[in-house]
Amino acid sequence: MAIMKRVTCITRTNLQGAHERIQALGGVNADGTRWHRSQADVASDINSGRCDYYVEQPGGHRVILVVARSSTGYVYVKTQADGELPNNLLSLPDCR
């Protein structure tokens, strides 16, 4: 079973494309240390099965991240379609 990591923040880009707005994702490990990974590394972790990532909504509802590809071939991560608005990742605070 893959390690599960909760995403609690993102690093944004200045790009306008919806799939290009996130540069990196971050969170806190079980031991309290912070982690910060590029979007490409997170996608690689998910594809290889090394690690699964999720965001947590109020009430403990977890939404899993999946790897997607834009029409131009850009690989990025997004949350599974869950009917929640706004976008689960873009609504996270900036990593500091």
C-alpha positions as CSV (number, residue, x, y, z in Angstrom):
1,M,0.0,0.0,0.0
2,A,1.3,3.4,-0.9
3,I,2.1,6.1,1.6
4,M,-0.7,8.7,1.9
5,K,0.2,12.4,2.1
6,R,-2.2,15.2,2.8
7,V,-1.7,18.3,0.6
8,T,-2.2,21.5,2.7
9,C,-0.7,24.2,0.5
10,I,0.5,24.9,-3.0
11,T,3.1,27.1,-4.8
12,R,1.5,29.0,-7.6
13,T,2.9,30.1,-11.0
14,N,2.0,33.2,-13.0
15,L,0.7,31.1,-15.8
16,Q,-3.0,31.4,-16.8
17,G,-3.8,27.9,-17.9
18,A,-5.9,26.0,-15.3
19,H,-3.5,23.0,-15.4
20,E,-0.4,25.3,-15.3
21,R,-1.2,27.3,-12.2
22,I,0.4,25.0,-9.6
23,Q,4.2,24.6,-9.5
24,A,4.5,22.6,-6.3
25,L,2.5,21.1,-3.5
26,G,3.3,20.8,0.2
27,G,2.1,19.4,3.5
28,V,3.3,18.2,6.9
29,N,4.6,14.6,7.6
30,A,3.4,12.6,10.5
31,D,6.5,13.6,12.5
32,G,5.7,17.3,12.0
33,T,8.4,18.0,9.4
34,R,7.2,19.9,6.3
35,W,7.4,18.5,2.8
36,H,7.4,20.3,-0.5
37,R,7.4,18.6,-3.9
38,S,7.2,19.8,-7.5
39,Q,4.0,19.0,-9.4
40,A,6.1,16.8,-11.7
41,D,7.5,14.8,-8.7
42,V,4.0,14.4,-7.2
43,A,2.7,13.1,-10.6
44,S,5.7,10.7,-10.7
45,D,5.0,9.5,-7.2
46,I,1.4,8.8,-8.0
47,N,2.1,7.1,-11.3
48,S,4.8,4.8,-9.8
49,G,2.6,3.9,-6.8
50,R,5.2,5.2,-4.3
51,C,2.8,7.7,-2.7
52,D,-0.8,8.8,-2.9
53,Y,-1.8,12.4,-2.2
54,Y,-5.1,13.9,-1.1
55,V,-6.7,17.1,0.1
56,E,-9.1,17.0,3.1
57,Q,-12.3,18.9,3.1
58,P,-14.1,20.0,6.3
59,G,-15.6,17.0,8.1
60,G,-12.7,14.8,7.1
61,H,-13.8,14.1,3.5
62,R,-10.7,13.1,1.6
63,V,-10.3,13.8,-2.1
64,I,-7.6,11.8,-3.9
65,L,-5.2,13.5,-6.4
66,V,-4.9,11.9,-9.8
67,V,-2.5,12.5,-12.8
68,A,-4.0,14.2,-15.9
69,R,-2.6,15.4,-19.2
70,S,-3.7,18.5,-21.0
71,S,-4.5,18.6,-24.8
72,T,-1.0,19.9,-25.3
73,G,0.6,17.0,-23.4
74,Y,1.4,18.9,-20.1
75,V,1.2,16.4,-17.2
76,Y,-0.3,17.8,-14.0
77,V,-2.2,16.7,-10.9
78,K,-5.8,17.4,-10.0
79,T,-8.3,16.1,-7.6
80,Q,-10.7,13.4,-8.6
81,A,-14.1,14.8,-9.7
82,D,-16.1,15.1,-6.5
83,G,-18.7,17.8,-7.3
84,E,-17.0,20.2,-4.9
85,L,-16.5,23.8,-5.8
86,P,-14.1,25.7,-5.9
87,N,-11.2,23.6,-7.2
88,N,-9.8,21.7,-4.2
89,L,-6.2,22.4,-5.0
90,L,-6.4,26.0,-6.1
91,S,-8.4,26.9,-3.0
92,L,-5.4,25.8,-0.7
93,P,-3.2,28.5,0.8
94,D,0.3,29.3,-0.5
95,C,3.1,27.3,1.0
96,R,5.5,29.4,3.1
